[in-house]
Amino acid sequence: MMRKARWCAVAAGAGLILLLNSVDTLAQQTTAEDTDLSLQVLARHVEQLNAAILELRSEVSRSRQENVELRGELRLALEKLAYSKEAASENSGEAPSADSGHVATAELPQLAAQRLDEIEEDHQLLKGKVEEQYQTKVESASKYRMRLTGMVLLNAFANRGRVDNQDVPNFALRRGPTDTSGDFGATARQSQLGFEVYGPNLAGARASAELHLDFFGGFPTAANGVTAGLARLRTATARLDWERTSIIVGQDTPFFSPLSPTSIASLGYPSLAYSGNLWMWIPQARVEHRFNVAESQNISIQGGFADPLVGDLPYSDAYRSAQAGEKSRQPAYASRLAWSRGESDRVLSLGLGGYYSRQNYGAGRTADGWATTTDWRIPFGAKIAVSGEFYRGRGIGGLGAAQDRSAVFSGPQSNPASSVYGLNSTGGWTQLKFKATDAIEFNAAYGQDEPYNEDLRRWSPIEGDLYAPISKNETGLFNVIYRPRTDLVFSLEYRRLNTWRITTTDRNSANHLNFGIGVLF
């Protein structure tokens, strides 16, 4: 019985670990706010799960051996019983009765037979657990474990007014002579696919890597090409995690601007992109170190460098040519200092970040790009939380500020006589989250990006240009997200966009309604 209790405890522990792992998997797929913490928790759960599987397999092997041994012992006991009965009968000169023999035979092996049944039941339980783990395994060329993640997502949407991007709008545009009052459509191109690899320990650090794709990379030139979104690289990172230090390299969100509002309607771009949310996925390398200052409190320091992007369109769709940031012959530099307290989804955190890049536009024309950022996440009890970010910077179109515009010119950029001016801008966003239950949450958010008008007035306008520099862009949204199961999500979101341009005082407005249904895997 003691051995049975031990096996039951092992099986219960394995079930608990599987439950924690599945819950943590959802946290990783549905929310971008807890990336660093989720990866650390996931790594611990993976180690525990691997240990549990090894123990389960060992228990199965032992149970099979005990099964064979017990059958042998039972057979030997029955033989000894029969021999004893025959000897007793010969000594007494009486033949044993059928009833007494039946009772003696049943009583002696009863405990052994019961024990055998228990071992068989435990064996089947442990075998089922091992088979379940094998079914969820993804094979890879290496011997290390790989996990497939992602979401199949369908969004149906309707717009009132004209927007820049029908399914995930960022700006409201002025209506043209042939534009209608609105539109309707649906798309699956925000579906995502991810791969997570857990490698060996190196110098005491846990190695891991992630690769995430979607189908938001544009459209093929074909009939109904809007339904055949092209695959696009989102993030690709490799990590080495020690207890208090991490090294991360690859393409990722700006670590000095780590948060984004919650939305299922806007995954192709993070929600409130171009309305105060710095978000570009940038090639980078960074180091993070964490200090425990008190119980459930820590301070983290991050520093690194990144590709000095300026937000310009590629010069070619086949070849890569250096842009102004890369022509400076040095990377962009960034850092972040953060304090946090609490655990799980009730973490209170405050962060302060900085960014600098050098830009060279040729003909002796240079500019500095820089930004200071702040971010916060403040829980109010178990159901309400406020989060957000704010930035002030110049020449940071490569981070999505000022609608991807880092500089303005007094004339054509290709003319060496045109002067260049770094474009100053401010922006930010804030979100109120209310979790009514574990399955239903409500989110309301507002964001704004505003380049400096005195800089924009240096721009030389082109007559009839519908895409003149935007002097202010703001977006407000409200959504409800329902998760009846951990792998199923429904979302309904309303978004209001207001956009002003430097060439006019009129405001362009649009409304966007989005319904999404997604299945996570």
C-alpha positions as CSV (number, residue, x, y, z in Angstrom):
1,M,0.0,0.0,0.0
2,M,2.9,2.3,0.7
3,R,4.2,1.7,-2.8
4,K,0.8,2.3,-4.3
5,A,0.6,5.7,-2.4
6,R,4.0,6.6,-3.8
7,W,2.9,5.8,-7.4
8,C,-0.3,7.7,-6.9
9,A,1.7,10.7,-5.7
10,V,4.0,10.5,-8.7
11,A,1.0,10.3,-11.1
12,A,-0.7,13.3,-9.3
13,G,2.5,15.3,-9.4
14,A,2.8,14.6,-13.2
15,G,-0.8,15.7,-13.7
16,L,-0.2,18.9,-11.7
17,I,2.9,19.7,-13.8
18,L,1.0,19.1,-17.0
19,L,-1.7,21.4,-15.8
20,L,0.8,24.1,-14.9
21,N,2.5,23.7,-18.2
22,S,-0.8,24.0,-20.2
23,V,-1.8,27.1,-18.2
24,D,1.6,28.7,-18.7
25,T,1.4,27.8,-22.5
26,L,-1.8,29.9,-22.7
27,A,-0.1,32.8,-20.9
28,Q,2.7,32.8,-23.5
29,Q,0.4,32.6,-26.6
30,T,-2.3,35.2,-25.6
31,T,-0.5,37.9,-23.9
32,A,2.7,39.8,-24.7
33,E,2.9,41.6,-21.4
34,D,4.5,38.8,-19.4
35,T,7.1,37.6,-21.9
36,D,10.2,37.5,-19.7
37,L,8.5,36.2,-16.6
38,S,6.6,33.6,-18.6
39,L,9.8,32.2,-20.2
40,Q,11.4,31.8,-16.8
41,V,8.4,30.0,-15.3
42,L,8.1,27.9,-18.5
43,A,11.7,26.8,-18.3
44,R,11.2,25.6,-14.7
45,H,8.1,23.7,-15.6
46,V,9.8,22.1,-18.5
47,E,12.6,20.8,-16.3
48,Q,10.1,19.5,-13.8
49,L,8.1,17.8,-16.6
50,N,11.2,16.1,-18.0
51,A,12.1,14.8,-14.6
52,A,8.5,13.5,-14.0
53,I,8.5,11.7,-17.4
54,L,11.8,10.0,-16.5
55,E,10.4,8.9,-13.2
56,L,7.2,7.7,-14.8
57,R,9.1,5.6,-17.3
58,S,11.3,4.2,-14.4
59,E,8.1,3.3,-12.5
60,V,6.7,1.5,-15.5
61,S,9.9,-0.6,-15.9
62,R,9.9,-1.4,-12.2
63,S,6.2,-2.3,-12.2
64,R,6.7,-4.8,-15.1
65,Q,9.6,-6.4,-13.2
66,E,7.6,-6.6,-10.0
67,N,4.7,-8.1,-12.0
68,V,6.9,-11.0,-13.2
69,E,8.4,-11.6,-9.8
70,L,5.0,-11.6,-8.1
71,R,3.6,-14.1,-10.6
72,G,6.5,-16.3,-9.8
73,E,6.1,-16.0,-6.1
74,L,2.4,-16.7,-6.4
75,R,3.0,-19.8,-8.5
76,L,5.6,-21.0,-5.9
77,A,3.2,-20.4,-3.0
78,L,0.5,-22.4,-4.7
79,E,2.9,-25.3,-5.3
80,K,4.0,-25.2,-1.6
81,L,0.4,-25.2,-0.5
82,A,-0.5,-28.2,-2.6
83,Y,2.6,-30.1,-1.2
84,S,1.7,-29.2,2.4
85,K,-1.9,-30.4,1.9
86,E,-0.7,-33.7,0.5
87,A,1.8,-34.2,3.3
88,A,-0.9,-33.4,6.0
89,S,-3.3,-35.8,4.4
90,E,-0.7,-38.6,4.3
91,N,0.2,-38.1,8.0
92,S,-3.4,-38.0,9.2
93,G,-4.6,-40.8,7.0
94,E,-7.6,-38.7,5.9
95,A,-8.3,-37.2,2.6
96,P,-8.8,-33.4,2.7
97,S,-12.3,-32.2,2.0
98,A,-13.0,-30.2,-1.1
99,D,-14.4,-27.3,0.9
100,S,-11.5,-27.0,3.3
101,G,-9.0,-27.2,0.4
102,H,-10.9,-24.5,-1.4
103,V,-11.0,-22.2,1.6
104,A,-7.3,-22.7,2.3
105,T,-6.4,-22.1,-1.3
106,A,-8.4,-18.9,-1.5
107,E,-7.2,-17.4,1.7
108,L,-3.4,-18.0,1.2
109,P,-2.9,-16.3,-2.2
110,Q,-5.6,-13.7,-1.7
111,L,-3.2,-10.9,-0.6
112,A,-0.8,-11.8,-3.4
113,A,-3.6,-11.7,-6.0
114,Q,-4.9,-8.3,-4.7
115,R,-1.3,-7.0,-4.9
116,L,-1.0,-8.2,-8.5
117,D,-4.2,-6.3,-9.5
118,E,-2.9,-3.1,-7.9
119,I,0.3,-3.4,-9.8
120,E,-1.6,-3.9,-13.1
121,E,-3.7,-0.8,-12.5
122,D,-0.7,1.3,-11.7
123,H,1.1,0.0,-14.7
124,Q,-1.7,1.0,-17.0
125,L,-1.9,4.5,-15.4
126,L,1.8,5.1,-15.8
127,K,1.8,3.7,-19.3
128,G,-1.0,6.1,-20.3
129,K,0.8,9.1,-18.9
130,V,4.0,8.2,-20.9
131,E,2.0,7.7,-24.1
132,E,0.2,11.1,-23.6
133,Q,3.6,12.8,-23.3
134,Y,4.8,11.0,-26.4
135,Q,1.8,12.2,-28.4
136,T,2.6,15.8,-27.6
137,K,6.3,15.5,-28.6
138,V,7.5,17.4,-31.8
139,E,10.4,15.7,-33.4
140,S,13.4,17.8,-34.4
141,A,16.8,17.2,-36.0
142,S,18.5,17.7,-32.6
143,K,18.0,15.6,-29.5
144,Y,16.5,18.5,-27.7
145,R,12.8,19.1,-27.1
146,M,10.9,21.3,-29.5
147,R,7.4,22.6,-29.1
148,L,5.0,23.8,-31.7
149,T,2.7,26.7,-30.8
150,G,0.4,29.1,-32.5
151,M,-3.1,30.3,-33.2
152,V,-5.5,29.9,-36.0
153,L,-7.4,33.3,-36.0
154,L,-10.2,34.6,-38.1
155,N,-11.1,38.3,-37.9
156,A,-14.3,39.7,-39.5
157,F,-14.3,43.5,-39.6
158,A,-16.3,46.6,-40.7
159,N,-15.0,50.1,-41.2
160,R,-16.9,53.4,-41.4
161,G,-14.8,56.0,-43.1
162,R,-11.5,55.5,-45.0
163,V,-8.5,53.9,-43.3
164,D,-4.9,53.0,-44.3
165,N,-5.2,49.3,-43.7
166,Q,-8.6,47.7,-43.9
167,D,-8.2,44.8,-41.5
168,V,-5.8,46.4,-39.0
169,P,-6.2,50.2,-39.4
170,N,-3.7,52.7,-38.0
171,F,-4.7,56.0,-39.6
172,A,-7.9,57.7,-40.8
173,L,-7.6,59.1,-44.3
174,R,-9.4,61.7,-46.3
175,R,-12.1,60.3,-48.5
176,G,-11.5,60.5,-52.3
177,P,-14.2,61.1,-54.9
178,T,-14.8,57.4,-55.5
179,D,-14.6,56.3,-51.9
180,T,-17.7,54.8,-50.2
181,S,-18.7,55.4,-46.6
182,G,-17.2,52.2,-45.4
183,D,-16.4,48.5,-46.0
184,F,-16.6,45.0,-44.7
185,G,-14.3,42.0,-44.9
186,A,-12.6,39.0,-43.2
187,T,-9.1,37.7,-42.9
188,A,-7.1,34.9,-41.5
189,R,-3.7,36.4,-42.1
190,Q,-3.2,37.3,-38.5
191,S,-2.9,33.6,-37.6
192,Q,0.5,32.8,-36.0
193,L,2.9,29.9,-35.9
194,G,5.7,29.5,-33.4
195,F,8.5,27.1,-32.5
196,E,10.2,26.8,-29.1
197,V,13.4,24.9,-28.6
198,Y,14.9,23.9,-25.3
199,G,18.6,23.2,-25.6
200,P,21.3,22.1,-23.3
201,N,22.8,23.7,-20.2
202,L,25.9,25.8,-21.1
203,A,28.1,27.1,-18.3
204,G,25.3,26.8,-15.9
205,A,22.7,28.5,-18.1
206,R,19.6,27.1,-19.7
207,A,19.6,27.5,-23.5
208,S,16.4,28.1,-25.4
209,A,15.2,29.7,-28.6
210,E,11.9,30.9,-30.2
211,L,10.7,31.6,-33.7
212,H,7.4,33.2,-34.5
213,L,5.8,33.8,-37.9
214,D,2.5,35.1,-39.2
215,F,1.0,35.8,-42.7
216,F,1.0,39.5,-42.6
217,G,3.8,40.1,-45.0
218,G,1.8,41.4,-47.9
219,F,-0.1,39.9,-50.8
220,P,0.8,38.0,-54.0
221,T,0.0,39.7,-57.3
222,A,-2.9,37.4,-58.2
223,A,-6.6,37.3,-58.3
224,N,-8.0,37.5,-54.8
225,G,-4.5,37.7,-53.5
226,V,-5.7,39.4,-50.3
227,T,-6.7,35.9,-49.1
228,A,-3.2,34.5,-49.5
229,G,-1.1,36.6,-47.1
230,L,2.6,36.0,-47.4
231,A,4.5,34.5,-44.5
232,R,6.4,37.1,-42.4
233,L,9.1,36.8,-39.7
234,R,7.9,38.4,-36.4
235,T,10.5,37.5,-33.8
236,A,13.4,35.1,-33.6
237,T,15.4,35.0,-30.3
238,A,17.9,32.8,-28.6
239,R,18.5,32.9,-24.8
240,L,20.9,31.9,-22.2
241,D,19.3,32.1,-18.7
242,W,21.2,31.9,-15.5
243,E,19.5,32.4,-12.1
244,R,19.8,36.1,-12.2
245,T,21.4,36.9,-15.6
246,S,20.1,36.5,-19.1
247,I,21.6,37.0,-22.6
248,I,19.2,37.4,-25.5
249,V,20.0,37.8,-29.1
250,G,17.8,37.9,-32.2
251,Q,14.9,39.9,-33.5
252,D,12.5,41.0,-30.8
253,T,10.4,43.9,-29.5
254,P,12.3,46.9,-28.1
255,F,13.2,45.8,-24.6
256,F,13.1,49.5,-23.4
257,S,9.5,49.6,-24.5
258,P,8.2,46.1,-23.6
259,L,4.4,46.5,-23.1
260,S,1.5,46.5,-25.5
261,P,-2.3,46.8,-25.0
262,T,-4.3,43.6,-25.0
263,S,-6.1,42.9,-28.3
264,I,-7.1,40.0,-30.5
265,A,-8.1,42.3,-33.3
266,S,-4.6,43.7,-33.8
267,L,-1.9,41.1,-33.9
268,G,-0.3,42.0,-37.3
269,Y,0.8,45.2,-35.6
270,P,0.6,45.5,-31.8
271,S,-2.4,47.4,-30.7
272,L,-2.1,51.3,-30.7
273,A,0.9,51.1,-33.0
274,Y,1.5,54.6,-34.5
275,S,-0.7,55.9,-31.7
276,G,1.9,56.0,-28.9
277,N,3.1,52.4,-28.8
278,L,6.7,51.9,-29.8
279,W,6.8,48.4,-31.2
280,M,9.1,47.6,-34.1
281,W,10.6,44.1,-34.1
282,I,14.3,44.9,-34.4
283,P,17.5,42.7,-34.6
284,Q,19.2,43.2,-31.3
285,A,21.4,41.8,-28.5
286,R,21.0,42.5,-24.9
287,V,22.0,41.5,-21.4
288,E,19.7,41.5,-18.3
289,H,20.7,41.2,-14.7
290,R,18.2,40.9,-11.8
291,F,18.7,41.8,-8.2
292,N,16.5,40.6,-5.3
293,V,16.1,43.6,-3.0
294,A,13.4,42.2,-0.7
295,E,10.9,39.4,-0.6
296,S,8.9,39.4,-3.9
297,Q,10.8,42.5,-5.1
298,N,13.5,42.8,-7.6
299,I,15.4,45.3,-9.8
300,S,16.4,44.5,-13.3
301,I,19.0,46.3,-15.4
302,Q,19.1,45.7,-19.2
303,G,21.5,47.0,-21.8
304,G,22.3,46.2,-25.4
305,F,22.5,47.4,-29.0
306,A,20.3,47.1,-32.1
307,D,20.1,47.7,-35.8
308,P,19.8,51.5,-36.1
309,L,16.6,51.5,-38.3
310,V,15.1,54.9,-39.3
311,G,11.7,53.7,-40.7
312,D,12.4,54.2,-44.4
313,L,11.0,51.8,-47.0
314,P,13.4,49.3,-48.5
315,Y,15.1,50.6,-51.7
316,S,14.6,47.2,-53.3
317,D,12.4,44.1,-52.8
318,A,15.4,41.8,-53.5
319,Y,18.5,43.5,-52.2
320,R,19.2,45.3,-49.0
321,S,20.9,48.7,-49.2
322,A,22.1,50.8,-46.2
323,Q,19.8,53.4,-44.8
324,A,20.7,56.5,-42.8
325,G,21.1,54.7,-39.5
326,E,23.2,52.0,-40.9
327,K,25.3,54.5,-42.9
328,S,26.5,55.9,-39.5
329,R,28.6,52.7,-39.2
330,Q,27.5,52.1,-35.6
331,P,24.6,50.3,-33.9
332,A,21.9,51.9,-31.8
333,Y,22.3,51.7,-28.0
334,A,19.6,51.2,-25.5
335,S,19.1,50.5,-21.8
336,R,16.3,50.0,-19.3
337,L,16.0,50.0,-15.5
338,A,12.9,48.4,-13.9
339,W,11.5,47.7,-10.5
340,S,8.8,45.1,-9.8
341,R,7.0,43.6,-6.9
342,G,4.6,40.7,-6.7
343,E,4.1,37.4,-8.5
344,S,2.0,35.9,-11.3
345,D,-0.5,38.3,-13.0
346,R,-0.5,40.7,-10.1
347,V,2.9,42.2,-10.7
348,L,3.5,45.9,-9.9
349,S,6.3,47.2,-12.2
350,L,7.8,50.5,-13.1
351,G,10.4,51.0,-15.9
352,L,12.6,53.7,-17.3
353,G,14.4,53.3,-20.7
354,G,16.7,55.1,-23.0
355,Y,17.7,54.9,-26.7
356,Y,20.3,56.5,-29.0
357,S,21.3,56.1,-32.6
358,R,23.4,58.1,-35.1
359,Q,22.0,58.8,-38.6
360,N,23.9,59.9,-41.7
361,Y,22.0,61.1,-44.8
362,G,25.0,61.8,-46.9
363,A,26.5,65.0,-48.1
364,G,27.6,65.8,-44.6
365,R,24.0,65.7,-43.3
366,T,23.7,63.9,-40.0
367,A,21.2,63.7,-37.2
368,D,20.9,62.1,-33.7
369,G,18.0,59.8,-32.8
370,W,17.2,59.4,-29.2
371,A,14.3,58.6,-26.9
372,T,13.4,58.3,-23.2
373,T,10.7,55.9,-22.2
374,T,8.7,55.0,-19.2
375,D,6.4,52.0,-18.6
376,W,4.1,50.9,-15.8
377,R,1.8,48.1,-14.8
378,I,-0.2,48.6,-11.6
379,P,-2.7,46.1,-10.3
380,F,-5.6,47.1,-8.1
381,G,-6.7,43.9,-6.4
382,A,-7.2,40.7,-8.3
383,K,-9.5,42.0,-11.1
384,I,-8.3,45.5,-12.1
385,A,-5.0,46.6,-13.6
386,V,-3.6,49.8,-15.3
387,S,-0.7,49.7,-17.7
388,G,0.9,52.0,-20.2
389,E,3.9,53.7,-21.7
390,F,5.1,57.2,-22.6
391,Y,8.0,58.4,-24.7
392,R,9.7,61.6,-25.8
393,G,12.3,61.4,-28.6
394,R,13.7,62.6,-31.9
395,G,14.5,60.8,-35.1
396,I,12.8,57.5,-33.9
397,G,10.7,56.6,-36.9
398,G,12.5,53.3,-36.9
399,L,10.6,52.5,-33.7
400,G,7.2,53.4,-35.2
401,A,7.1,57.0,-33.8
402,A,5.9,59.9,-36.0
403,Q,4.4,57.3,-38.5
404,D,7.8,55.8,-39.4
405,R,9.3,59.3,-40.1
406,S,12.7,60.1,-38.5
407,A,13.5,63.3,-40.3
408,V,12.1,66.0,-42.6
409,F,13.9,67.8,-45.4
410,S,13.6,71.3,-46.8
411,G,13.6,69.8,-50.3
412,P,14.0,66.4,-52.1
413,Q,16.0,64.1,-49.9
414,S,18.2,63.1,-52.9
415,N,19.3,66.8,-53.3
416,P,22.5,67.4,-51.3
417,A,21.4,71.0,-50.9
418,S,18.3,70.0,-48.9
419,S,18.7,70.5,-45.2
420,V,17.8,67.6,-42.8
421,Y,16.0,68.0,-39.5
422,G,15.5,65.3,-36.9
423,L,11.8,65.0,-36.2
424,N,10.8,65.5,-32.5
425,S,7.8,63.6,-31.2
426,T,6.0,62.6,-28.1
427,G,3.5,59.8,-27.5
428,G,2.1,57.2,-25.2
429,W,-0.8,55.0,-24.3
430,T,-2.6,53.6,-21.2
431,Q,-5.0,50.7,-20.7
432,L,-7.5,49.8,-18.0
433,K,-8.1,46.0,-17.7
434,F,-11.0,44.4,-15.8
435,K,-11.1,40.6,-15.4
436,A,-14.7,39.9,-14.5
437,T,-13.9,36.2,-14.3
438,D,-11.1,33.8,-15.2
439,A,-12.8,33.5,-18.7
440,I,-14.0,37.1,-19.4
441,E,-12.0,40.3,-19.4
442,F,-12.7,43.9,-20.6
443,N,-10.0,46.3,-21.9
444,A,-10.2,50.0,-22.6
445,A,-7.2,51.8,-24.0
446,Y,-6.2,55.2,-25.5
447,G,-3.0,56.2,-27.3
448,Q,-1.6,59.2,-29.1
449,D,1.4,60.1,-31.2
450,E,2.2,63.7,-31.9
451,P,5.2,65.0,-34.0
452,Y,6.3,68.6,-33.3
453,N,4.5,71.0,-35.7
454,E,7.5,73.3,-35.8
455,D,9.6,70.5,-37.3
456,L,6.9,69.4,-39.7
457,R,6.6,72.9,-41.1
458,R,10.1,72.6,-42.4
459,W,8.8,69.9,-44.8
460,S,8.5,70.8,-48.4
461,P,5.0,69.7,-49.4
462,I,4.1,67.9,-52.7
463,E,0.9,69.2,-54.3
464,G,-1.9,66.7,-54.0
465,D,-0.1,64.4,-51.6
466,L,-2.6,62.5,-49.6
467,Y,0.1,61.2,-47.3
468,A,1.5,64.5,-46.1
469,P,3.1,64.2,-42.7
470,I,0.7,63.5,-39.9
471,S,0.7,66.1,-37.1
472,K,-1.3,64.0,-34.7
473,N,-2.8,60.5,-34.5
474,E,-4.9,59.2,-31.8
475,T,-6.8,55.9,-31.2
476,G,-9.2,54.8,-28.6
477,L,-10.5,51.2,-28.2
478,F,-12.7,49.0,-26.1
479,N,-12.8,45.2,-26.3
480,V,-14.2,42.1,-24.5
481,I,-12.3,38.9,-24.7
482,Y,-13.9,35.6,-23.7
483,R,-11.9,32.3,-23.2
484,P,-14.4,29.5,-22.5
485,R,-11.4,27.1,-22.7
486,T,-7.7,27.6,-22.5
487,D,-7.3,26.9,-26.2
488,L,-10.4,28.8,-27.5
489,V,-10.8,32.6,-27.6
490,F,-13.5,35.0,-28.8
491,S,-13.1,38.8,-29.1
492,L,-15.2,41.8,-30.0
493,E,-13.5,45.2,-30.3
494,Y,-14.5,48.7,-31.3
495,R,-11.8,51.2,-32.3
496,R,-12.1,55.0,-33.0
497,L,-9.3,56.7,-35.1
498,N,-8.7,60.4,-35.4
499,T,-5.9,61.7,-37.7
500,W,-4.7,65.3,-38.4
501,R,-2.2,66.3,-41.1
502,I,0.1,69.3,-41.2
503,T,-1.5,70.6,-44.5
504,T,-5.0,71.0,-43.0
505,T,-6.8,71.7,-39.8
506,D,-9.5,69.2,-40.6
507,R,-9.7,66.0,-38.7
508,N,-10.1,62.6,-40.5
509,S,-12.0,60.1,-38.5
510,A,-12.9,56.4,-38.9
511,N,-14.6,53.7,-36.9
512,H,-13.5,50.0,-36.9
513,L,-15.5,47.1,-35.5
514,N,-13.8,43.7,-35.3
515,F,-14.9,40.2,-34.3
516,G,-12.3,37.5,-33.8
517,I,-12.3,33.8,-33.0
518,G,-9.1,31.9,-32.5
519,V,-8.0,28.4,-31.6
520,L,-4.6,28.1,-29.9
521,F,-2.4,25.1,-30.2
